Amino acid sequence: MGEPKTDRDSELQAFTVVAWPRLLRTAFLLAGDQHAGEDLVRSTLERAYAAWGKVRRADDRDAYVRRGAA
């Protein structure tokens, strides 16, 4: 049932390292503040972690996660 937690953790960590700068730029534009943007990215990545099965199957993971931030 679902993927093992360690696989999900390592995949999300790898995704986060690559996507963080892009997500933060988008979040900064939405929030208008660096700290609020960081909070928005963190909460978005928490939701991505919970739904990682859907995120990992998405054609464009960045777009899928950004849609969750808006």
Secondary structure as UniProt FT lines:
FT   HELIX           5..31
FT   HELIX           34..50
FT   HELIX           52..57
FT   HELIX           61..69
//
